[in-house]
Amino acid sequence: MSVYTEKTVRELAQEIPAATRVFEKFGIDYCCGGKKPLEEACRAANLSVDEVWHSLQAAEEAAQAAPEPRFWQNEPLAEIVAHIENTHHKYTREEIVRLAPLLARVCSVHGKNHPELEKMRSTFHGLAQELTMHMMKEEKVLFPHIVRMEESVLQNEPVLPPPFGSMQNPITMMEHEHDSAGEALRALRELSGNYAPPPDACITYQTLYRALADFEADLHQHIHLENNILFPRAIAMEGAH
């Protein structure tokens, strides 16, 4: 087991498709904090590395018994981009439209007794604005270049230089924005007490917390696909050509 506990959280998330769900369960950051070895990540979170590792094994066995998941590490970059846009970007935009008024409604009813709600509303508003601009930059600038580069490589044609110099330049910016989004997610979770509704929470309040928890989980998957799979492979392809 020691070989695996020395691997980084990012490496395990890349190698074991079911690992991300386990990390979600234990609250282990596999996107922005993915560079930590598993043992260090467990120690920082006061978790038993044995328990986490056994959960990873169980999840992998269950996943093997289920229909084969998409193993994105082996998929064409164009398909990863399409999946991110059609699944994660679509979901993020739809949930921003849904969650903003839901937050406003809960604030108006429960804000007096729960002042943390107004802080959550402000944090989510900032996150939503940042994500909206972030996704637009990816879809208009970075992603089209990645797709064109891969097409050129597959057809043995010269790769046209991008307008932004090295691929590393926009990717560094995107990763910085991912870190900022991760901080906002952590703030929302802390303000909400791990999305545990208070005793006086109405159905709308409970729905809001479930929706925010789902939003967090999807954004973690979204950032993982970009930070740990799409971006490193795009940089490697650029460097090889």
N, C-alpha and C positions, 0 to 999 in steps of 0.2 A: 504493500500500500504506500510505502514511503516515496516511491517513484512518483506516484500520482499526487501526493500531498505537496510535493516540491514543485509541481506544475503550477502555472499561474491560473487564476480563475478564468482569464480570457482563453487560455489554451484548452481548458476543460470544456468551456462553453462552445469552442470551435469543434472539438473532437466528439463530444457527447451531445447530440441535439436535444436530449431531454434534460440536460443539466440546468438550463436557464430556469425551468420551473422549480427545480430544487432550490436554486439560489434565491428565487423570489420568495419561496416559503420561509427560508431562514433569514431573509433580509440581507443577503450578501450582494454587494454591488458588483455586477459582472460587466457593466458597460464602461462607465467612467473610471471605476476602481479595478478594472480587470487585470492590471499588471501585477497585482499582489499574488504571491504563491498561496495556494489554498490554505496551507497551515497558518500562514500569517493572517489571512483574511478571517479565518475562524477564531484565532486568538484575539484579534481586534474586536470581534463581535461577541466575545465570551461564549463561543460555541464549541462543542466537542467535535474535533475533526473526525473522530471515528463515526459519530452519528451522521455527520454530513456526508462522509464517504459512503456509508452504508445506504443512505438515501439516494445518492448518485447511482450506486449499483442497482438498487431496486428500480429506480426510474428508467435506467437503461434497459433492464430486463423487460419491464412492462412495455417500453417503447418498441422493443424488438418483437414482442408478441402482437403489437398493433400494426396497422398498415404502415408501410415505410414512410417516414417523414422526409421532407425535402432537406437534403444535406447541402446547404448553400455553398459550402466550401468547394464543391465540385461543379456547380452550375455556371453557365455563361454569365458574364457581368451584366449583359443586357437583360437577362431574366431576373437577376437580383434587383436591378434598377426598376424594372416593371413591377415586380412584387412590392417593393418599397412604396412606389407611387400609388399603385392600385389598392394596396391593403393598408399600409401604415399611414401614408399621407392622407388618404381618403378618410380613414377612421379618425385621425387627429382633427381634421377640419370639421367633420360632422359632430364630434364630441365637443369641440370648442363652441360651436353654435348651440349645442344643447346645454352645456354646463354653465355658460355665463348667466343666462336667465335663471337657471336653477339655483345658482349661488345667490343671485340677487333676491330671489324669493325667500330662501331660507334666512338670509341676513335680515330681511325686513320683518320676519316673524320672530326669529330667535336671537337676533343680534344683541338685543338689550341684555339678555341673560348669558350670552356666549360671545363676548367681545372678540374672541379669536376668529370668529367667522369673517369679520370685516378685514382682518389681516389676510385670511385665506383668499378672500375675494380679490384683494389688491395683488397678492402674489400670483394668483391664477391669471389675472388680467395681463400682468407683465409677461408671464410665461406664454400666454396665447399670442400676444403681439410678436414676441421674439420667434416663436415657432412658425408663425405665418410667414414672416420675412425669410426665415431660415429655409423653409420648404420651397419657397419661390426661387431663391438663389440656387438651390440644388437643381430644381426642375428646369430652370432657364439657362444655367451656365455650366455647372459641374457635371451633372448626369449626362446631358447630350454629348459632352466631350468624351466622357468615359465610353459611351456607346459607340461613337464614331471611331475612337482609338481602337476598340476591340474589333470592329468591322474591318479596319485597315490592316490590322495584324493578321486576322483570319484570311484575308484576301492577298496577303503578301504585298501590300501597297505601303508607300511611305506614310508615316503618321504625321498629320499636319500639326505644327506647333500650336498650342493653345494660346489665347490672348493673355492669359494670366501667368505666363512663364511655366515653371515647374508645377506639376500636379500637386506637389506638397503644399504650395501656397494656399489655395482655397481649402484644401483638406485640413490644414492647421487651423484655419478660421472656423470651419465647420465643427471640428473637434472642440475648439474653445467654446463655441456656442452650445455644444452638447454638455460640456461641463457646467455651463451656466444653467441649462435646463435641469440637470441633475441636482444642482443646489436648490432650485425652486421646488422640485419634487420632494426633496428631503425636508424643506421648510413646511410644505403642505402636510406631509405626514406627521411631522413633529407637532404642528399647531392643532391637528385633529386628534392627537393621541393615538396614532396608528389606525386612524379611520374607525375608531370605536365610538358609535353614536352615544350621546349622553342619555340618561334615563328619560328625559322629557322630549326626546327626538321624535318628531312626527314621521310619517311615511316618506314625505318629501325629503326630509333631513337624512333619513336612512338611505334613501335612493341616491342622494347626492354623494354620500360617503362611499357607497358601493361603486358608483360611477367614477369617482376620482381614483379609487384604488385600481379599477380596471384601466383607466387612462394611464396611470403610472406604469402598470405592468406592460401595456402595449408600447409605451414610449421606451421602456427599457429594452424590449425586443427590437424595436426600431433602431435605437442607438447601437445596440450590439451588432446588428447586421451591417451597419455602416462602419463603425469604428474597428470592429474585429475581423470583418470579412471583406466587404466591398472596397474600402479605402486601402488596406494593405495590398490587396491583389491588384488594384488599379496602379498603385505606385510601383509595384514590382513589374507590371507589364510595361509601364512607361520606361522604367530603367533598363529593361531588356531590349528595348527597341529605340 
